Amino acid sequence: MPVPEATFAYIGPGAGLDLIGYALSMFLLVATALSATLLYPVYKVLRWIRGGKSSSGSGSTTAQAPPQEADTNGPSTGGDR
């Protein structure tokens, strides 16, 4: 049985574009994960320096607005005359 010496393959434009898209998405995935891992300690130090909320607190993490005062002047008529 004869065995070919060299095999040539052609990757068409569709498969080539898929490969480029896959490679780009993998690069962005790794870059995002790496930057998040490296920048998280910097972010925490900056929050500590600025006096931001600490992550060790056991209280609520959402800020509450102060209660609104009731309007005791009556209905608005569009101006004082």
Buried (B, 14 or more C-beta within 10 A) or exposed (E): EEEEEEEEEEEEEEEEEEEEEEEEEEEEEEEEEEEEEEEEEEEEEEEEEEEEEEEEEEEEEEEEEEEEEEEEEEEEEEEEE
